[in-house]
């Protein structure tokens, strides 16, 4: 499952990251990824997302497993991520 692979890549590269993923179409190729990583502290939101995209770029695009990727990043988890919905898996 590509979502599990994405989670593992992020967690392996960003130590202590918490990763929540939702497949928002059910087809496995449209993912919403939410990443909480203390290492984002002091980075702009753009830089945070560039960091994650850099880890996943080889999986995104035509002929690749991920067609669309939506992302949110934080250095500290917002309250709504402390109780992820059933559609999410992670941490």
Secondary structure, DSSP 8 states (H G I E B T S, - for coil): -HHHHHHHHHHHHSTT-EEEEEESSSSSSEEEEEEE-GGGTT--HHHHHHHHHHHHGGGBSTTSSBSEEEEEEESS--GGGTT--TT-EE-
